[in-house]
Amino acid sequence: MNHLIERYLSDPPKERITFLRLEVPCDAECLQATEFADVLKIAGVQESLEAITYLKMLIEEKANELVREVRARLNDESVELEKVAYSIYWSRKEGNKFVLGSALTYGNLVLSSGSFERNYELLKKIEAILKDENVRSLCDEIDVLTESLWTHFDKNVRRVLNEAEDRNRELHG
């Protein structure tokens, strides 16, 4: 079991959540489908992973709120709102640029295709959304929740597993 714990802690399984594709540590449900499922049998692990599930739900709600904010500002545009919200979140975070031409793209996502004028108008709306204080605050909340999730994993899940390793060593010499 100690070897399994060491492997788990050195490279914990991760999953991507929401349309934002945020990388987070596996919760109990996700962990069940990995080679580390036996870690769930260790006392205290399930309880520690419950906080990850809760934080994931909060992140998902904030991501949905971001889509609602985008929808409110692009009410007359026929675009995939999740793609636009994704581009807004990651552009703010990583500073990537939009590409304007016969299509408006962000990375490998096509946000809009058609006339240059239509794409240009959409880009202007997206740039305004990027400056909106409510949207910036919402993106910051998503960042803080994601960081909190990793902090919880590093502090609490690691502690529970390290304590289990120590108990196991004491019992088996």
Disulfide bonds with the S-S distance in Angstrom:
Cys26-Cys30 1.97
